[in-house]
Amino acid sequence: MAERITRVNGPLPGPRGAELLKEWHRYEADTTGFQAPVVWDSASGVIVTDVDGNRYIDWTSGVLVTNIGHCHPALVKAVQGAVARLINNYECPTEARVRAARDLVNHLPGHLDRCFFMTTGSEATEACTRIMKRKTGCFEVIGFHGGFHGRTYAGASVGGMTGPKRGYGPTMPGVIRVPYPYPYRSSVGGGDAGLVDYCMTMLEEAVRANSTGSLAGLLVEPYLGAAGFIFPPDGYLPALEAWARQKGILFALDEVQSSYGRTGTMWAMEHENLTPDLVAIGKGIGCGIPTAAIAARREVVGVLGKGEMSSTVGGNPVSSTAVSAILKVMDGENLVANGVKIGAILKKRLLEIQDRSRYLGDVRGRGMVMGLELVTNKTTKEPAPDLTKQLICRCAEYGLLIGSVGIYGNVIRVAPPLVMNEAEAHESLDIMERALLSLQD
Ligand SMILES: Cc1ncc(COP(=O)(O)O)c(C=O)c1O
């Protein structure tokens, strides 16, 4: 029998973890979301070791960040070299920055021929809304119920989650929010096609009722991430793009989390041959080295003149070096294809586990990104956020790190690094199965 990869000795947190958690809350504001009480020490590939020496398999990739695996040796080496040579400059090109821009553009669909480097995904979505406005001279932006584009002003405003907005007063004027398909919870008849038609009709009606005639563009995620890994039916995104083209507005895609092989293609836009005018990129582009970017058509981003877009550490030599090193690893190790292979193993077994679990209402997603929606009752679909928290802790006790998202806080993210192998996939599935079924005891 193969040796177990994971090992958890005793209850969590372990003694050193407990000390650090206590100290953490004494000094840093306690504003982060619910997590299992695990204090990470080191990680390699998909294996995480905590400060008490416990070993886990990671289904989080941070938060869909470390697509090439934690601390990939090639990335570590490249970044160490870059740090020793030149950590920062501002706005001047370096060899690393020129190479990173070339490498990124060469990995993008052909129509996206310019990029610009930033630091966070929020900064990139913020930039998308600004460019939309400058390019069109209009100010209205269409966003989506359940959309998440970060916690900055435009990102939170265009998004359709209450969390980033509640308690902060009026949001950005001109945002028109419309429904996004949520197949598992849809009561619209006619299957996928009916749901797409319904959402397109609601879009048209919302614009008719709310627009002052100043539409600049729409910003949409290829699947709703924070809202619960909600994937729209095929045909919806192309319908949105066609609608935007017909209205003469810009079509911007938030690929902050859906890119870098997550969905089984390098970019989620490739599944249905979307040709967005603007794309926000984050997370996997830096695999933990703070980096983000926008990609655009030259004529779109060209509306900005010299000095009109900058970012203090965006495109610095260290993050630029990371951008190129990561793309090289993705190509060299065929990580997109590995994600497709391992994702299929995960999905198949998760669907089998769903049949045996009283609480696993929905298994959805593609490639290496899936959502497990927990409900107290599969017929009424009552969300089960408390059970979700229990499952997070139970999985950690058994050696698997997971996190939750969702409008109702009841969706487990299945998003391991793309380097996962079959043994790691099966051991982690065994843990998930055991943990889920143990909730029924
Ligand atoms: C789709 C999407 N857009 C934007 C963001 C914001 O990125 P960041 O946290 O790097 O600012 C996130 C973060 O989770 C995201 O998932």
The ligand as an SDF file (V2000), in Angstrom:
LIG
                    3D

 16 16  0  0  0  0  0  0  0  0999 V2000
  -12.6090   37.5080   -9.8880 C   0  0  0  0  0  0  0  0  0  0  0  0
  -11.8020   38.3560   -8.9510 C   0  0  0  0  0  0  0  0  0  0  0  0
  -11.5450   39.6340   -9.2690 N   0  0  0  0  0  0  0  0  0  0  0  0
  -10.8080   40.4320   -8.4630 C   0  0  0  0  0  0  0  0  0  0  0  0
  -10.3070   39.9690   -7.2690 C   0  0  0  0  0  0  0  0  0  0  0  0
   -9.5010   40.8700   -6.3940 C   0  0  0  0  0  0  0  0  0  0  0  0
   -8.1590   40.4860   -6.4170 O   0  0  0  0  0  0  0  0  0  0  0  0
   -7.1530   40.9840   -5.2640 P   0  0  0  0  0  0  0  0  0  0  0  0
   -7.5860   40.3560   -3.9870 O   0  0  0  0  0  0  0  0  0  0  0  0
   -5.8130   40.5140   -5.7410 O   0  0  0  0  0  0  0  0  0  0  0  0
   -7.2550   42.4660   -5.2190 O   0  0  0  0  0  0  0  0  0  0  0  0
  -10.5520   38.6450   -6.9030 C   0  0  0  0  0  0  0  0  0  0  0  0
  -10.0320   38.1180   -5.6290 C   0  0  0  0  0  0  0  0  0  0  0  0
  -10.4420   37.1210   -5.1080 O   0  0  0  0  0  0  0  0  0  0  0  0
  -11.3130   37.8160   -7.7580 C   0  0  0  0  0  0  0  0  0  0  0  0
  -11.5860   36.5420   -7.4470 O   0  0  0  0  0  0  0  0  0  0  0  0
  1  2  1  0
  2  3  1  0
  2 15  2  0
  3  4  2  0
  4  5  1  0
  5  6  1  0
  5 12  2  0
  6  7  1  0
  7  8  1  0
  8  9  2  0
  8 10  1  0
  8 11  1  0
 12 13  1  0
 12 15  1  0
 13 14  2  0
 15 16  1  0
M  END
$$$$
